[in-house]
Amino acid sequence: MRYDPADWSTYTQKQRNEFRYKSYQEQREIINKSYLSLITDETGNLDTIKILEIIMDLQDRLDDLETECVRKDYDY
């Protein structure tokens, strides 16, 4: 989980300081909104294809991790 907005690298030092002084809830809302483009289309509607791609990528990563862990268990 990321703890900075998706566009954090574009923040000025002043913006970063202002962000850090916001409440936890305000920070989470800003962070969550900054990542909405990962799952929405250009009109702001949920894009099922984008969501499925993320799920499939996560599943692949999980499968790779499980395979790696099993392989390491057999190495001992």
Backbone hydrogen bonds, N-H to C=O, Kabsch-Sander energy under -0.5 kcal/mol:
donor,donor_aa,acceptor,acceptor_aa,energy
8,W,5,P,-1.8
10,T,7,D,-2.2
11,Y,8,W,-1.6
16,R,12,T,-2.4
17,N,13,Q,-2.4
18,E,14,K,-2.5
19,F,15,Q,-2.5
20,R,16,R,-2.3
21,Y,17,N,-1.3
22,K,19,F,-1.5
27,Q,23,S,-2.6
28,R,24,Y,-2.7
29,E,25,Q,-2.1
30,I,26,E,-2.2
31,I,27,Q,-2.8
32,N,28,R,-3.0
33,K,29,E,-2.4
34,S,30,I,-1.9
35,Y,31,I,-1.0
35,Y,32,N,-0.8
36,L,33,K,-1.0
38,L,35,Y,-1.9
39,I,36,L,-2.0
40,T,36,L,-0.9
41,D,45,N,-2.8
44,G,41,D,-1.9
47,D,39,I,-3.0
48,T,46,L,-0.7
51,I,47,D,-2.2
52,L,48,T,-2.7
53,E,49,I,-2.5
54,I,50,K,-2.1
55,I,51,I,-2.5
56,M,52,L,-2.9
57,D,53,E,-2.4
58,L,54,I,-2.6
59,Q,55,I,-2.4
60,D,56,M,-2.4
61,R,57,D,-2.4
62,L,58,L,-2.5
63,D,59,Q,-2.7
64,D,60,D,-2.5
65,L,61,R,-2.4
66,E,62,L,-2.8
67,T,63,D,-2.5
68,E,64,D,-2.5
69,C,65,L,-2.6
70,V,66,E,-2.4
71,R,67,T,-2.4
72,K,68,E,-2.2
73,D,69,C,-2.0
74,Y,70,V,-1.7
75,D,71,R,-0.9
76,Y,72,K,-0.6
76,Y,73,D,-0.7
